[in-house]
Amino acid sequence: MSDAQIIDNRPLWKKVLNKKMLIIFVLGFASGLPLVLVGATLKQWLAQDKIDIKTIGFFSWVGLAYSFKYLWSPLLDRYFSEKIGRRKTWMLLSQWGLVAGICMMGAQNPVNNLVTLAGWAVFVAFMSATQDIAIDAYRREFLTNEEIGLGSSMGIYGYRIAMMVAGGVAVSFVADSEVLGNRISWNQLYFIMAGLMALCSLATFFVPEPERDIAPRTILEAVIEPFIEFFKRPGAWAIILFVFCYKLGDQIALSLLTPFYKDMGYLNAEIGVITKTFGLFSSLAGLFVGGLAIFKFGIRKCLWAFGILQGISTASFALVVYTGPQIWSLATTVLFEDFATGMGTAALTAYIATSTSRKFTATQLALLTSVATLGRTVFSGFSGVLQNTVGWASFFYIGGLLSLPGLALLYWLDKKQPQVDKARLIPKN
């Protein structure tokens, strides 16, 4: 009997609170920690050190590895240690590389060593993308099709909490000037995060290796067969375009949030507490509601509802521009945006996972998740230029409007793509 045919009648709380979901949560945490260290936290460090907004925007390109990880993902299917396991081999190797790379980022000074800092950020992003390939494949192979929706939410829970830790809680302890007092420096923050990454690698050592299909016999087989299988499907290119467009506006507009907060006059402590800590709880609430909605209504309907909310929430940041540095406007906007984004992320992650074949997990997931990050890693590099041209309010309005192409593609897929188990969108492998 296939996974799609297995009906799990356990209460919802038992589906969430079990060992498998705890493992997915921990791996999600490991995945989210380095991402924010080469993203929002790094940009806030640069903004505080008076690096100009265009340069900060270009720093989005240090994460290009996230959008091209499909290029080396076949290596993770083909080469591994039999004693350690196919997925654990690469999770551990990438995590050890992350510990070293984050330490080296912490040893730099943006004012004097900006290029060197960028180089180590590129290395950390590469190791992080490699870790994501292994973790995404692990999650797909470790969970049944019935568990994918809730498992995706649990993984994002861990991911979001890691973002709170590295981008909210820790940042709130960083001094706003060179005078530290009882606070820490940006360099010390990165050293602490490297230690936390080391703990993640220790936890990874003890997780079980999932059962797997026969590994590709040659690297040529590992490279070619996953793409042939995927692109033979009806509407394959439309799926690729939809995955790219669904969060494009959200990714571009939100790529400059931390410089935006500083430009509006908010302090590090306010940014940390309101936008990261309170925002985290809103995001977790969105993930929880999104997971329940997916379970009840299916992925397709949720993609529609959550996509519309994402567009509105992105545009709502203009409220902060019009009200000035008011705590209430920042809190209202952040809570709304994180709630909507949490739901949208849960739906898109579940869509991507269930659109892959278990036989070619790593490469197909790497392909789709790479496409999904193009807005954040490639196009957001021009976000500083766009903002400098149109101003903050119009910048967020444009981000909201960019949600429309994704919704248009979803409409086309609903009309044209053959529906297999439409309620859950689970392909029968």
N, C-alpha and C positions, 0 to 999 in steps of 0.2 A: 504493500500500500504506500502511495506517495505521501509526502508531507502535506500536500494540499488537501488530501482526503482525510487526514487525521483531525478529529474534532476534539478539542480540549474543553471539557465541561467544568474545570475547576473554577472557583470564585476568582474574580479579578485580582484580589489582593494576593492570592497564592501564586498567580502567574507573575506578579511583579516581585514579591518578596521571596526569592529563592536563590540558590547558589549560582545558577547560570546567569541570572540577571545581575547579580552582584559582580561577577567577573566582567560582564559587558560594561558595567558602570565604571569599574576601575580602569579598564582599557580605554574607555572614553575620556577619563581624566588624563591619562597619559598622552592621549592624542591632542587634547585641547591646550595643554600647558605650553608646549613650544610655539604653537600657532600665535598666541597672543604676545609672546616675547619677541617675535619678529614682525608683529603687527601693531596693535593699538598701544601696547606698553612702550615699544620702541619709539613710536611716533610721538608719544607724550614726552619721553625723554628728550627727543630732538627738539620739540617745541619749547620745552623749558630752557634748553641751551641756546635758544634764539636761532636755530637753523631755519632758513626761509621756507615758506609754505610750498613753493614749487618743488624744492628738493625733498621735502617730506612726502609730497605726493609721489615723486619718482621712487621713493623707498618702498612703495607697494610692489615694485618689480623684484625685490629680493625674494619674494615668495613665488616666483615663476615656476619653481619645481612642482608646486601643487597642481599646476595646470598641464604639466607635461610628464607626469609620473607614469603614464601608460607606456612611455618609451622604454623604461627598464623594468616594468612590472613582470614581463615574462621570465626574467631572471629569477624572480621570487618563486615562481612555479617550478622552474627547472632545477635550480641548484639549492641545496639545503643539507643540513646534517640529519641523517636518519636517527641518530641517538637523541637529538634535541627535538626534532619535528619540523615540518615544512614551515609552519607559521611562526612558531616560537623562535626558530633560528634567526629570522629576520627582525622579529620584534625586539629581541635582545640586542642584536648587533646595532640596530638603529638607535636604540635607547642609550647604549654606551657612547655612541657617537654624539648624541644630543647632550649628554652630560659634559663631554669635553668642549663641544662647540659653545654651549651656553656660558661655561666658565670663561672662554676666550672673549666672548662678547662683553662680559663683565669687567674684563681687564682693559677695555678701551675707553678713550675720551672722545666724544663726538666732535668737539671743537678742533682737536689736534689730529685725530685719527679717524676721520669720517669714512674714508675709503676702506681702511682696514676693518672698521666696524661693519660696513656693508658687506665685505667679503665673508666675514664670519657669520653674518646673518644669512647670507646665501647658503652657506654650509649647513647651518641649523635647519633652514627651510628644506634643504635636500634630504637631510636625515629624517626630518619630521614627515615629509611626503612619503619616504620609504616606509616609515613606521605605519603611516596611514594605510598604505597598500596592504601590509600584513594584517593590521587590525581589522580593516574592512572585510578582507577575505576570511579571517578567523571568525568574525561575527556571522557572516553568511553561512559558513560551514558548521558552526557550533549550534546555531539555532534552526529550528524547523520553520517552514513557511508560515505556520500558524503563529509562531513566536516573533516573526520579523518585525511587525508593527510596534509591539510593546518593547522589543529589544532595541529597536532604533531609538525610541524615546529614552530608554535607560542609558544608552550610549551617549546621547546628547546631554542627558542630565549630568553625567560625569564630565563631559566636555565643557559644559557651561560653568560648572563649579570650578574647574581648573581655570577658566577664564576669569572667574571672580577672584580666585586666589592670586593669580599672577597679574591681573589687570585691575583689580579693585582693592582687595584687602591689603596686599603688599604695597601697592602704589600709594595708598592712603598714609603709609608710614614713611614715605620718601619726603625729604625736606624740599620746600619750595625755593630754596636758595642754597648757596654754597655753605652757609652756616648750618651745620647739621643739628646742633642742640641734642635733643633726645630722639632724633629721627635718623633714618639710614640714608645712604647715598644710592644712586641708581646702580652703581657698580656692585654694592653689597646686595641689592635686590637680586641681581642676576646670579650671584654666587649662591644665594639661598635657594633660588629656583633650580639651580643645577643639583643641589643636594636633594631636593624634592623629586627631581627626575630620576636620581639614583635609587630612591625608594620605590619608584614605579617599576624600575627594572627588576628589583628584588621581588616584587609581587608577581611580575610576569613570569619569573622563573618557576613559580609554583602552580600556574594555571595549567589545566590539562590540554593536551593537543587534540584537536577535533579529528574525527574520522575523515578520510579524504578518498577521492577517486584516484585512479592510477595517475602518477605524475607524467607529464610529457616526456617522451623518450629522447627527443632532440630539442635544441633551442629553436630550430626552424618550426617544429610542430608547436612549441609553446607560443611562438609569435603569431603564426598564421591562423591556426584553427579557431581561436577565440573571436577574431575579427570576421572570419568567413561565416561562422555561426550567427553572429549578431546581425551583420549587414544583409543576410539572406531574409531576415524578418520583414514583413510588410510594414512600411512606415518607419524604418530604422532611422533614416535621416531626420524625419520629423521629431522623433524621440530625442535625438542629439540636440537639435535646435531648441526644443522645449526645455531640456535640462539646463542649457546655457542661458536661456532668456528668463526663466522663472524668477530668479533672484537677482537679475542683473541690476535693476535700479536700486534695490536694497544694498547691494554690494558696493556700487559706485558712490552713492550718497553717504553711506555710513563709514566709508573708508577714512574720512577726515573728521570723525566725531571728536576725537581727543583734541586735535588742534582747534576745532570749533569751540569746544568748551573753554579752552584757555583763551581764545580770542574774545569770547563773550565775557571773560573776567572771573570765571570760577576758579577756586583754589583746588589743589590736589586732594585735600581731605573731602571737599564737597563732591568732586568728580568720583573719588573712590567710593564714598558711601552711597551717593544717590544713583550714579549711572552704572556702577558695577554691583554693589551689594544689594540695594533695593531692586535694581534692574534684574539681578539674577533671580530673585524670588518671583518677579513677574514673568521672566522667561521660563522658569520651572513650572509655573502655573499654566503658561501657554502650552508647554510640552505635555503636561498632564491632561489638560483639556483636549489638546490635539490628539493625543494617543487614544483617549476615550472616544473621541469623535470618529477617528479612523476605524476603530474597532466596531463602532455602531453603524456608521454610514458608508464606509469604504473610502479608498484613497481618492478616487476621482472627484467626488463631491467636495471633499475637504480641500483638495488642491484649488478648486474654484473659490471657495469661501475664504480660505487663508490667503490666497494670492491677492484678492481684492483688499483685504485688511492690511496686507503688507504695503501695498501702494499708498493707501491713505495714511498709514503710520509714518512712512518715510517723509511724505510731504508735510506732516504735522510738526516737524522740527522748525519750520518757519515761525511757529509760535514763539519760540525762544528768542528769535531775532527781533520780533516786534515788541516783546515784553522786557527785553534786557536781562541781566543776570539775576532773575528772580528764582528762588528755590522752587516755588510752586509750579512754575511753568516747565522748568527742567524735569521735575519729578513726574508731572502729568505726562509729558511727551515720552520720557524714557520708559515709564511703566507701560504705556500703550504700545510703543514700538517693540519692546522686548517680548510682550505677550503675543503680539501678532507674528513676530519673527520666529518665536519658539514654535508656534503652531505650523507655520510654513515650512520650517526646517524639518520638523517631524514628518510631515507629509511628503516632502521631496526626498528625504532619506529613505523612507519606506518604499517610495516609487522606484528609486534607483536600485535598491536591494532586490526587489521582486522582479525587476526587469532583466536580471542576469541569470545565466545558467550556472548551476552548482558545479558543472564540469569545468568551467572556465572562470572561476570566481575572481581570482586576483586581477587578471588582465581586463575583464569586462567591467568590473567595479572601478578599476583605476581609470579606464577610459571615460566612464560616465561621471565619476567624481572629479576628474580633471577638467572636463568640459564645464561642470557646475561651478568650478572655482575661477574660470577665465575672467569673469567680471571683477572679482576681487584682486587677482594677481596681475592681469594684463591691462584691462581697460581702466581700472581705478588708478593706474599710474598717471593718467591724464587728469585725474580729479582736481589736483591743485591748479592746473591751467584753467579748467572749466570754472572753478570757484573764483579764481582771480579775474575772470572775464565777466561773469554774471552776478557775483555777490552771493552771500549765504542763502537768502530766502529763495531766489530763483534756482539755486543749486539743488535745494531739497525738492522744489516743485518738479524739476526735471527728473530727479530720481523717482518720484512717485509716478510720473507718466511713463517711465521706462518699464513699469510692470505690465503695461498693455500688450506688448508683443508676446509675452509668455502666455497670457490669457487667450490671445488669438490662436496661438498654436495648440493650446489645450482644447479649444473649441474644434479646431480642425481634426485633432486626434480622436475626439469624441465622435465625430461624424464619419471619419474615414477608416480609422484603424480597426481591424477585426478585434472583437472583444472576447477575451478568454477569462472566464470567471470575473466579470466586470465589477462585481461588488467588492472584491478584494484585490483585483488586478494581480493575480498570482499565476504566472505561466506554469504550465505542466511540463516539467523537464523529463 
